[in-house]
Amino acid sequence: MPVWDDLVGQERVAAQLDAAARDADTLVTATTERTPPPEASKMTHAWLFTGPPGSGRSTAARAFAAALQCVSPDRALGGAPGCGFCDGCHTSLIGTHADVEVVRTDLLSIGVKETRDLVRRAQLSPAGGRWQVIVLEDADRLTEGAGNVLLKAVEEPASRTVWLLCAPSLEDVLPTIRSRCRHLTLRTPPVDAVADVLVRRDGIEPQVAAAAARATQGHIGRARRLATDERARARRAAVLKMPLRVEEIGGCLKAAQELIDAAAEDAKQVADEVDGKETEELKAALGAQAGGRMPRGTAGAMKELEDRQKRRKTRTQRDSLDLALIDLTGFYRDVLALQLGSRVALANVELRDTLERVARGSSPEATLRRVEAIAACREALDRNVAPLLAVEAMAVALRAG
């Protein structure tokens, strides 16, 4: 199965990457055999993948990294790189290839220190693969200082190094960096395509896959989680009851608190699964003695780990809350579709009675104001406004309409 099969609904992008991978293969072969490289090449040293959440930015970057490392013997017979079966493709896709570095963060930002480590790695020649590939999945989370550090590496790359940056939009990346990258824009995958891949690749029942894809409106990752995680379905159902609970001020405040508590519970679950293991591994690495006593001089390392875990917990809570607000936006989008008599498919078909009740009780103008209130809440959370205050303000705005 070619690596491009994982790019759901992105035929145009897959074709561009396939052409670039072919030229990259030719460039490496020409260098090895000391023959002149092709004059016009679709390959370049820095790429920027943009697209809405769930479009598959990181999936496209990983697939391209695998194609660049492909060592299939079929290439000598005219086959395209990116077979999906050879050692180069397989290890790149599962994250164990020595020359493919995938960087993602569960923190709020990527700092200068981490970026400098990446830049140093980018100057190395491939250890055994055909290219040195750096996949930066959260390029939009680079601090300004980190972006300036990265700029130098993108301006003057090593001859066999490729940078693959992922971000929601071009505006999320420094202009000086994006001007030195080749841009690839991904679209939101069609709902039917997402349902198909859930059935084909994850073995999910067709009815469940279709419902999850429709509810998430083409977001592949969220659709998979919704189809496989009972807790995610229960939390989403609770969020979608909020429009009926904001008829009084008391209900607004209670619903807001429950939304915050659910996000905090998500963050706690992640912390319980990861933090304890990380702490024990670090203690063992630092030579902790029986009884838990730590050697001298290790307090700083433990404090750094605790700070990182705290920042990750904050990021997880915000991400969980943001997903709830996206689901709420989808609810009012369906309400607006009913009010305007639109033929667009509803994301929440199973809640049609509730949607019609809310639609009859308000006007399209009020629904638009409610959607704007949710967007304002998301923006406030991005500006580090206290989550409870932001959600309470949104809940009151939903009541007012």
N, C-alpha and C positions, 0 to 999 in steps of 0.2 A: 504494500500500500504506500504510494508516494506521500511524502511529508505534507504536500499541499492539501491532502484530503481533510486535514484538521481545520482548514480555513473555511468556516461555514459561511456560505453566501458571499464570498470575496473572490469571485472568479477573476476580475480585472487585476486585483493586487497579486493573486497567485501567478498570473501570467507574467507580470512585471518581474516578480522575484525569480521565477523560473528562468527568464531570459538573462537576468543578472547572474544567477548561479552558473549558467552555462558559460558566460563570458569569464567569470571568476575561475572556473575550472580550466578554461583555455589559457588564462594568464599564468596560473601555477604550472601548468604543463609546459608552456613556452619557456618559463624561467628554468624549469628543471632540464629541459632538453636543449636549452640555449638557442631557441628559435625566436624570431621576432614576434612579439605579442600583437594581437589585433589592433588596428589603428583606432577604430571606434568601438568603445566598450560601454555596455550598460552597467558595469560594475563600478562602484565607488567605495571610498573608505568609511563613510559615515551616512547613516540612514536615520530618518525620524518617522516613526509610525504613530499616526494620530487617528483618533476616532472616538466615538462615544463609549461610555462604560459598557462592557459586555460585547463589544464588537470583535474582540480577539486580537488586540494589539500584541500582547506578549506571545500569544500562540503563533502569530505570523513571524515575529522576530525569532522565536525558537526554531520554527520550521526552516527559516532562511539559514540560521546558524547550522542546522543539520545538513542542509543542502551544500553549504560551503565546505563541510567536513566529509562529504560523501566519498567513499573509496570503492564504490561498486565497480566490478570489472566490466560491467555493461557500458560504462562511459567510453571505453576504448572502441566499442562497436557502434558508437553514435547515440547511446542511451543518455538520458538527462540525469544530472546529479539530483540527489534527493530521493533515492529509492525507498528509504524508510526501513530497510532490512539490514544493511551492512553495519559493521561495527561503528563507523563514524557517525552514521545517522542515529543508530540506536542509543549510543552513549550520550550524544548531544541532546536527544529528546528527553532522556531520563535524568540528565543533569550530572553525569559522571565523566564527561569528556575533559581531558586535562587542559585543552585549549579553548574551552568555552566557559566563560565566567558569567553566570546569571546573577544579577544583583537586584534584589527587591528589599523593601524596608517595611517593617511593621511599626515603625516610629513615625513621628509627624514630619520629619525632614531628613535629608541626607547631608551630612556636614562635610567640612573641608578635609578632615582626617581620612574619612572613608574614600573620598574622591581621589586624594593623593595616592592612596594605595592602589586604586584602579589605574591611575595614570602610570605608575611605576610598572604595573603588570603589562600595560599596553605597549611598553617599549621593548618587551621581550620577544624573541622569535618563537614561533610555534614549537612546542616540545616534541610533538610527534604528528600533529595534524597538519592540515594544509593552510589554515589561517589561525590567527589569534583573534578570537571573537569575544567582545564584551557586550553583553545584553543588559541594558539599564532599564528595568521595567517601570521605574517611577521617576523618570527624568523631571517631571513637574515638581517633585519634592526636593530638588536641589536648592540649597540656600544660595544667596547671591555670591558668597565667597566660593562655594563649591562649584558653581557654574563658571566662575572665572578661572578656576583651576582646570576644569575640564576643557575650557576653550583652547588652551595652549595645546593640549593633546589632539584635539580635533583639527586644529590649524596645521600642525606638523606631525602627521601620523607616521608610525613605522610602516615599512613597505608591505608587511603581511598582516596588518592589524585592521580589524573592522569594528566600528562602533555601531550598535543598534540601540537607538533610544526610543522609548515609548512614552507618550503623553496624551492627555485627552484632546488637546488642541495645540496649534502652533503658538498661540499667545501664552501658553503655559511654559514655554521654553525661552531662554534669553535670545533676543534677536541676533546677537553675534554668533550663537551656536546654531540656530536653525538656518541661518544663511549659508552655513558650511555643510549642511546635510541635504541629502536627497529625500524629498517628502513622499510619503505614501499615506493616503487617507482611506481608512476603512469605514464601511457603513454599518448601520445596525442590521444584523442578519434577519431575513424574513422569518416569521414565526414558524411556518411550516418546515423550513430548513433546520431550525433549532430542534423542533420536535423529532424530526427524522434522525438527527445525529444522537439524540438522547436514546432513541430506540436502538439504533444500529451500533453505537459504540458503548453505551452504558447498560444495555439490556433492560431498559425501563418499559413498562407496559405502555402501549400506544395512547390509551386514554389519559393516563397520568402524565405522560410526556407532553401531550397536546395541551392539557390544562396548565402545566407549569410554564410552557413556552408562551402561551397566550397571556398568562398572568404577569409575566416578567417582560412582555413585549420585546422578545428577541435578545435578552441578556443571557448569554450562554451559561456563565458561571452561576448566576442566581437561579436560573431554571433548573440546573442540575441539583443544586442544594434543595430547592423547593420540592423537587421530585423524589429526593432520597432521604430528607430529614423531616421527621414528623414534628419535631419541635419548631422548625422553621415555618411549617404550615400553620401550626397553632398560633405562633406569634403574629403571623400575617393576618390571620383571621381576627385576632384581638385588635390589631391596628385598624382594620377596616370597619370595626364597630364604633370607632371614635366619632364619625359624623352624626351618629344618633345620640351621642352622650354629651353633646355640647349645647344642649338647649337651655341649660341653666349655668350660672357662674360656678356653682359648686361642682357640677359635673365637668366643667372645663378644667378646673384645677385638679380634680381627681384623675381625669384621663391623662393630663399632662404628667402627673407624678408617676402613673403606671407606665407610661411610655419611657420615662427616664429609668425607672426601676428595671424594666425589661432589657434596656440597653446595658445597664450596669451588670445584670445577671449574665448577659452574653460575654462581657469582658471578664467577669469572674470565672466563667467556665474555661475560657482560653487561658487565663492565668493559672488556674488549677492544673491544667493539662501540661503547661510548658514551664512555668516558673520554677516549680520544685525540682524538676529534672535538670534545668540549667544550673540552679544553685548547687545541687549535689555534684554535678560534673565539674563545676569550677572549684569547689572545695577539694575534690579529689586531685585536680590538676595542681592546686596550690599546696598540696601535701597536708591536708587536714589530719590531725591526730585522732585517735580513738576518743570518743566522748565529745567530739565536735570542736575541740580547741584548734584555733587557726594559728599558723606560724606568724611570727612578727613580720610586719611590712606588707601584709596582704589585705589590710582593711580598705585601702584605696581601691583595689580591684573589686572587692565585694560591694563597696559603695557604688562604683560605676555600674555594676550589674543591676543593683537595685534601682538606680535611676533609669536605666534603660527599660527595665520591666515596668516601671511606673509610666513612662512615656508610651510604651506599647499598649498598656491597659487603657490609657486615655484615647489613643488612636482607635483601638477596637471598639470602645464605647461610642465614639463619634461615628464610626463607620456603620455600626448597628443602628444607631439613631437615624442616620441618613437614609439607610435602606427603608426604614419605617416611613419616613417622609416621602420617599419615592412611591411607595405603595399607596400612600394617602393621595398623592398627586394623581396616580392612575385612577383612583376611585372617582375623583371629581372630574377627571377627563371623560370618564364614562357618563357621568351625570350631564356634562355639557353636550356630549354627543346625543343623548336622548332629548335634551331640551331643544336642540337645533334640528332634530329629525335627521341626523346624519346616518349614512349607511355604513360607517366605519365599524369594524368588528369590535365588540366590547372586550376589555381585558378581564372583567369580572362577571362573566355570564352567570355564574352560580349565585350572584347577589342581585339579580335583575329586579326582584321585588323591592329590595332596599333602594337600589338606584332610582327606580321609578318614583318611589315615595319621596326621596330627597329632591328629585327633579320637579315634581309637582309642587313642592313646598317652597320653591325659590325661583329666581329668574336667572337667565344666562349671565347677566351682568354680575349678580351676586356670586355665581359659581366662579367666574373669572377672578373676582376679588379674593375668593378663598384660595384659588390656585396661587395667586400672587402672595398671599399671606404665608403659604407653605414655602414658596421660593425665598421669601424674606427671612424665614426662620433658618433655612439652610445657609443663607448668606451670613446671618448673624453667628451661627455656629462656626463658620469658617473664620470669622473675626474674633474667635475665642470668647464670645459672650457666654455667660453662665448658662449651661444647657437648660436647666429648669426654668429660668426666666424667659429664655427664647421660646421654649415650647408652650409655656403658659400664655405668653403674648399671642402666639399663633392660635391656640385653642380659643381665646377670647375673640380673635378676629374671625375664626370660623363660625362662631356663634352669631356675630354681628352680620356677617355676610356682605 
